[in-house]
Amino acid sequence: MDARNLVILTGRLVAEPVLRYLPSGAPVANFSIAVNRNSRNKDGSFTDTLEGFFDCELFDGVAITAAESLRKGQVIQVTGTLLQKRFESKAGEQVNKVEIRVRSIAPVLLAPKSETAAGNGHAKVAQPA
């Protein structure tokens, strides 16, 4: 992977990945993630602000696994490179689109908010009986 073009994003899947196959037979999964910025308010509470939606493209066997196992709303982390695509729209306009060419993908495990210890961000641990 080219370290000069590296992006790491954590976000929620907007929809389930769409799996398709290239003429060569190679599988490709396309999906989008919504990325939020979490910021602390003056009163100590947190606010999520939508940063944007990012289109992603994933190839080969992991594309099949992602399409079979990832679900809308799931939090994932993607690592990849930015890819600029240029094409002409049906209206004849030149369009530039930036996508993430995903190299690795992983689900992110989050503690439910109701199980988070007050204010410290650590999940409560059940004590043995």
Backbone torsions as a table, in degrees:
resi	resn	phi	psi	omega
1	MET	NA	138.6	-179.3
2	ASP	-78.9	113.4	-176.6
3	ALA	-68.9	-13.8	177.9
4	ARG	-79.9	-12.8	179.4
5	ASN	-134.2	79.8	-175.8
6	LEU	-129.3	131.7	177.3
7	VAL	-132.9	138.8	175.4
8	ILE	-128.0	121.9	-179.2
9	LEU	-129.5	143.7	172.2
10	THR	-120.5	128.4	-179.0
11	GLY	-165.2	-177.9	-179.9
12	ARG	-100.8	138.8	176.5
13	LEU	-64.8	127.6	179.3
14	VAL	-74.3	-35.0	177.6
15	ALA	-153.0	167.2	178.4
16	GLU	-67.6	145.4	-179.6
17	PRO	-57.7	144.0	177.4
18	VAL	-102.2	121.8	-178.7
19	LEU	-97.7	133.5	175.5
20	ARG	-141.6	171.0	-178.9
21	TYR	-125.5	135.8	175.7
22	LEU	-73.6	162.6	176.9
23	PRO	-54.9	-27.3	178.3
24	SER	-74.8	-10.9	-177.9
25	GLY	96.9	-5.1	-179.4
26	ALA	-71.6	131.4	178.2
27	PRO	-77.2	144.5	177.8
28	VAL	-136.5	131.1	174.6
29	ALA	-113.0	131.6	176.5
30	ASN	-115.3	139.2	178.8
31	PHE	-158.2	167.2	177.1
32	SER	-125.8	146.8	174.4
33	ILE	-122.5	145.4	174.6
34	ALA	-99.0	126.4	-177.0
35	VAL	-112.0	128.7	179.1
36	ASN	-109.9	154.8	170.8
37	ARG	-108.7	129.3	-179.8
38	ASN	-100.7	122.7	-179.9
39	SER	-130.4	149.7	-178.8
40	ARG	-87.7	133.5	176.0
41	ASN	-84.5	167.9	-179.4
42	LYS	-60.1	-29.9	-179.2
43	ASP	-83.8	3.1	178.4
44	GLY	93.1	-10.7	177.5
45	SER	-78.1	169.8	-178.4
46	PHE	-115.2	149.4	177.0
47	THR	-128.5	134.6	174.2
48	ASP	-96.1	130.6	177.2
49	THR	-121.1	129.0	-179.9
50	LEU	-65.5	122.9	177.3
51	GLU	-86.7	-36.1	179.7
52	GLY	158.8	174.9	176.8
53	PHE	-110.1	135.3	-176.9
54	PHE	-126.3	125.3	177.6
55	ASP	-81.7	138.5	-176.7
56	CYS	-128.8	151.6	179.6
57	GLU	-134.3	130.7	-174.9
58	LEU	-130.8	133.8	-174.6
59	PHE	-112.6	166.0	170.6
60	ASP	68.0	-157.6	-172.4
61	GLY	-58.6	-34.4	179.6
62	VAL	-66.8	-23.7	175.8
63	ALA	-64.1	-40.9	178.5
64	ILE	-65.5	-46.9	179.9
65	THR	-60.1	-43.9	179.5
66	ALA	-62.2	-44.2	-179.2
67	ALA	-65.1	-32.6	-179.3
68	GLU	-81.3	-27.6	-170.8
69	SER	-113.2	-23.3	-177.4
70	LEU	-87.9	143.3	-176.3
71	ARG	-128.5	152.6	178.1
72	LYS	-50.9	135.1	178.1
73	GLY	89.9	-13.9	-179.3
74	GLN	-69.9	140.7	176.9
75	VAL	-85.6	127.8	179.7
76	ILE	-133.6	161.4	172.8
77	GLN	-121.6	129.6	177.8
78	VAL	-116.5	144.5	173.0
79	THR	-125.3	133.7	-178.9
80	GLY	-174.3	-157.4	-179.9
81	THR	-123.7	153.1	175.3
82	LEU	-80.4	138.8	-179.2
83	LEU	-132.2	124.8	178.1
84	GLN	-98.7	124.5	177.6
85	LYS	-110.3	136.5	178.1
86	ARG	-121.0	131.4	178.7
87	PHE	-154.4	171.2	179.6
88	GLU	-103.7	130.1	-179.6
89	SER	-73.5	170.2	177.3
90	LYS	-61.7	-25.7	178.7
91	ALA	-84.2	0.1	177.9
92	GLY	87.4	8.6	179.4
93	GLU	-89.2	146.2	175.8
94	GLN	-77.5	130.4	-177.8
95	VAL	-121.7	134.5	172.7
96	ASN	-111.8	130.9	-179.3
97	LYS	-132.8	132.8	177.4
98	VAL	-104.5	128.8	178.2
99	GLU	-124.8	165.0	172.8
100	ILE	-101.9	121.5	172.3
101	ARG	-87.9	101.8	-171.9
102	VAL	-74.1	130.9	175.9
103	ARG	-103.5	-33.3	175.9
104	SER	-145.8	151.8	-177.0
105	ILE	-144.9	143.0	-179.6
106	ALA	-151.5	142.4	173.1
107	PRO	-70.4	150.1	177.6
108	VAL	-109.3	125.9	-179.4
109	LEU	-91.3	125.8	180.0
110	LEU	-121.6	141.9	174.1
111	ALA	-75.0	139.6	175.0
112	PRO	-58.1	143.8	-176.7
113	LYS	-58.4	-33.7	-178.8
114	SER	-69.3	-18.5	-179.3
115	GLU	-101.3	5.7	-179.6
116	THR	-84.8	130.9	178.7
117	ALA	-62.1	143.7	-174.8
118	ALA	-55.6	113.5	169.5
119	GLY	77.3	-16.2	-175.1
120	ASN	-100.7	-7.6	175.5
121	GLY	77.9	3.5	179.6
122	HIS	-100.4	140.7	178.8
123	ALA	-70.9	144.9	176.1
124	LYS	-72.1	142.0	179.1
125	VAL	-105.3	128.0	178.9
126	ALA	-68.0	133.5	178.7
127	GLN	-88.6	138.7	178.5
128	PRO	-61.5	146.3	-178.1
129	ALA	-80.2	NA	NA
